[in-house]
């Protein structure tokens, strides 16, 4: 049975694991996207999302709690000033993992982990996305076309009659 075995220790002792996850969280905050292995990305998600969620409430206590985890003033400032504004209305799920295949040397599964609100490519496609049914596209122009043509043909005839 796997009771209380939720954390992937990544073959590291406690202090090394904490340092690894803190450094990866700092890199994620500063660069908005990092390239790593899938196991590290999944462990990072569980570590980073509560820290990012803490940034919604910009108080002295929350800044101190986040700083106790990260130990980097620049990352804490970036998190509370820029990232907190973009995630203010998001209820959770601040990171996205995109798998990129296997690494050549050791065949480890690799991926990108990124902050959701900072990928412009995904935001543009989500904004452009619409339903793709043929009925709605053909029905709308067909209904508008006769209405647009009828006044155009009648208007010159009325002008000639008025002259």
Secondary structure, 3 states (H helix, E strand, C coil): CCCCCCCCCCCCCHHHHHHHHHHHHHHHHHHCEEEEEHHHHHHHHHHHHHHHHHCCCCCHHHHHHHHHHHCCHHHHHHHHHHHHHHCCCCCCCCEEEEEEEECCCCCCEEEEEEEHHHCHHHHHHHHHCCCCCHHHHHHHHHHHHHHHHHHHHHHHHHHHHHC
